Amino acid sequence: MKSWQRAGLALGVGVVVVAVTLYAALQWYLAGSQHLDFFEDEIAAFEALPAPEGRPIVFVGSSSIRLWNTLAEDMHPLPVLNRGFGGAQMSHVLYNAGRIVTPLRPRAVLVYAGDNDLDARTGKSATVVVGEFQELVERLHAEVPDARVYFLSIKPSKLRWARWPEMQRANRAIREWVRGDPRLHYVDVSTPMLAENGRPRDDVFLFDGLHLNATGYAIWSDQVRAALLRDEERG
């Protein structure tokens, strides 16, 4: 076997090993992340932070919140805290709300979850997401009755486009449900992320087709900040 053939074979074997390793890691993460305490280290780290002054606006949810590095700048002058963690599902937010949200006595809570829940591999449905969000709201208001709660609509993405109909079902159900309580709000970030052909825009995602780039976060910022400022002025 010639040297270039050996090199090619070695490269091919290396690629296979990396692919198998990545696949195994992904499967481990997917299985492990279904457990409610999977993100315990991140939750404990939040608990160790000093308590903020006053009553903040808490953003909680999955990596779309966690990776929002310009959140404080984008929401200025509103006093916001980022409590996004891991690849959280609605169940994780519900499970940890009593540790990282209600102790802060927030005047408002913005929730982004449901995206990971409706990954095709979890087996979850829109009904599950809606039910857990309703339970989360009940739990938040049991501790902080006057807190405003905002549901940030589940976004359309290239990676999970096949699940968009189920995500739309969750969005519609929650949008309808929040109308019954003036403390509850639905923020539509989904529509501005769609192109004229009804599919996700090409310019709002990172390379993975799931997480937002600066353009995507600019869309979110416009929608969320406007809603928060409107309600802050109303008191």
C-alpha positions in Angstrom: 0.0 0.0 0.0 1.4 3.4 -1.0 1.9 6.1 1.5 -0.9 8.3 0.2 -3.3 5.3 0.4 -2.3 4.7 4.0 -2.8 8.3 4.8 -6.2 8.3 3.1 -7.2 5.1 5.0 -6.0 6.6 8.3 -8.0 9.8 7.6 -11.1 7.8 6.7 -10.8 5.8 9.9 -10.4 9.0 11.9 -13.5 10.5 10.4 -15.5 7.4 11.3 -14.2 7.4 14.8 -15.1 11.1 15.3 -18.5 10.6 13.8 -19.3 7.6 16.0 -18.0 9.5 19.1 -20.2 12.5 18.3 -23.2 10.3 17.7 -22.7 8.5 21.0 -22.3 11.8 22.8 -25.4 13.2 21.2 -27.4 10.1 22.2 -26.0 10.3 25.8 -27.1 13.9 26.0 -30.5 13.3 24.6 -31.2 10.5 27.0 -29.7 12.3 30.0 -31.4 15.6 29.4 -34.8 14.0 29.8 -34.0 13.8 33.6 -35.1 16.8 35.5 -31.9 17.2 37.4 -29.6 16.9 34.4 -28.7 20.6 34.6 -28.0 20.6 38.3 -24.6 22.2 38.1 -25.9 25.2 36.2 -28.8 25.6 38.6 -26.5 25.5 41.6 -24.2 28.1 40.0 -27.2 30.4 39.6 -28.2 29.9 43.2 -24.7 30.9 44.3 -24.9 34.3 42.7 -25.6 37.3 44.9 -29.3 38.4 45.0 -30.0 41.4 42.8 -31.4 44.7 44.1 -35.0 45.4 43.5 -37.3 43.2 41.4 -35.7 42.1 38.1 -37.1 40.9 34.9 -36.0 37.3 34.6 -35.4 35.6 31.3 -35.5 31.8 31.7 -35.4 28.9 29.3 -33.2 27.0 27.0 -30.0 27.8 25.1 -31.7 30.4 23.0 -31.8 32.4 26.2 -28.5 31.2 27.6 -26.7 32.3 24.4 -28.3 35.7 24.4 -25.0 37.5 25.3 -26.3 40.9 24.5 -29.5 40.6 26.5 -28.7 43.4 29.1 -27.6 45.8 26.3 -30.6 44.9 24.1 -33.1 45.5 27.0 -31.5 48.6 28.4 -32.6 50.3 30.6 -34.7 47.5 31.9 -33.2 45.5 34.8 -32.9 42.0 33.2 -31.3 38.8 34.4 -30.4 35.9 32.2 -31.3 32.5 33.7 -31.1 30.4 30.5 -29.5 27.0 31.0 -28.4 24.0 29.0 -30.8 22.7 26.4 -33.7 23.1 28.8 -37.2 21.9 28.1 -40.3 23.3 29.7 -40.2 20.5 32.3 -36.7 21.7 33.4 -37.9 25.3 33.8 -40.9 24.1 35.8 -38.8 21.9 38.0 -36.2 24.6 38.8 -38.4 27.7 38.9 -38.6 27.6 42.7 -34.8 27.8 42.9 -33.8 30.3 40.2 -36.9 32.4 39.5 -39.3 32.9 42.3 -36.7 33.6 45.0 -35.8 36.7 42.9 -39.3 38.1 43.4 -39.3 39.1 39.7 -41.7 41.7 38.5 -41.8 39.9 35.1 -40.6 36.5 33.8 -40.0 35.8 30.1 -40.0 32.1 29.2 -38.5 30.5 26.1 -39.0 26.7 26.2 -40.8 24.1 24.1 -38.3 24.1 21.3 -36.2 21.2 22.7 -39.3 19.5 24.0 -40.7 19.1 20.5 -37.6 17.7 19.0 -38.8 14.6 17.1 -36.7 12.3 19.4 -38.4 13.2 22.7 -41.8 11.9 21.9 -43.4 15.0 23.4 -46.4 16.8 21.9 -47.7 20.3 21.9 -50.2 19.3 24.6 -47.4 18.4 27.0 -45.7 21.7 26.4 -48.9 23.7 26.9 -49.8 21.8 30.1 -46.4 22.3 31.6 -46.4 26.0 30.8 -49.7 26.4 32.5 -48.4 24.6 35.5 -45.3 26.9 35.5 -47.5 30.0 35.5 -49.5 28.6 38.4 -46.4 27.9 40.3 -44.9 31.4 39.6 -48.1 33.2 40.6 -48.4 31.1 43.8 -45.1 32.7 44.9 -45.2 36.0 43.1 -48.9 36.8 42.4 -48.3 40.1 40.6 -45.5 38.9 38.3 -46.1 39.4 34.6 -45.3 36.2 32.6 -44.4 36.3 28.9 -44.3 33.3 26.6 -41.8 33.8 23.8 -43.2 31.9 20.9 -41.4 28.7 19.8 -39.3 29.7 16.8 -39.3 28.1 13.4 -35.8 26.7 12.6 -34.2 24.9 9.7 -33.0 22.0 11.9 -36.5 21.2 13.2 -38.6 22.3 10.3 -40.4 19.0 10.2 -41.7 19.7 13.7 -43.0 23.2 12.9 -46.7 22.1 12.7 -46.5 20.7 16.2 -44.7 23.9 17.4 -47.4 26.0 15.8 -50.0 24.0 17.7 -48.3 24.8 21.0 -47.9 28.5 20.1 -51.6 28.8 19.1 -52.8 27.1 22.2 -50.7 29.2 24.5 -51.5 32.4 22.7 -55.2 31.7 23.2 -54.8 30.7 26.8 -52.9 33.8 28.0 -55.7 36.0 26.8 -57.7 35.2 29.9 -55.3 36.9 32.4 -53.9 40.4 32.1 -50.7 39.3 33.8 -49.9 36.9 30.9 -48.5 37.8 27.5 -47.6 36.1 24.3 -44.6 37.6 22.3 -44.6 36.6 18.6 -41.0 36.2 17.4 -42.0 33.4 15.0 -43.6 35.4 12.2 -40.7 37.8 11.7 -38.3 34.8 11.3 -40.2 33.5 8.3 -39.5 34.4 4.7 -42.1 35.2 2.2 -42.3 31.6 1.1 -43.3 30.6 4.7 -40.1 28.9 5.6 -37.3 30.0 8.0 -35.2 32.9 6.8 -31.7 32.1 5.8 -30.1 35.1 7.6 -31.1 34.5 11.2 -29.3 31.3 12.2 -25.9 30.1 13.0 -24.3 27.2 11.0 -26.4 24.6 12.9 -29.7 25.9 11.6 -31.1 26.1 15.1 -29.4 28.8 17.2 -29.7 32.5 16.5 -27.1 34.7 15.1 -27.0 38.5 15.6 -29.7 39.1 13.1 -32.0 36.6 14.8 -31.4 38.2 18.2 -32.1 41.6 16.7 -35.5 40.3 15.7 -36.1 39.0 19.2 -34.9 42.2 20.8 -37.3 44.3 18.8 -40.3 42.2 19.7 -39.5 41.6 23.4 -38.3 45.0 24.3 -41.3 46.7 22.8 -43.6 44.4 24.8 -41.8 44.9 28.1 -41.6 48.7 27.7 -45.3 48.9 26.9 -46.2 47.0 30.0 -43.7 48.8 32.2 -45.3 52.1 31.3 -48.7 50.7 32.1 -47.5 49.8 35.5 
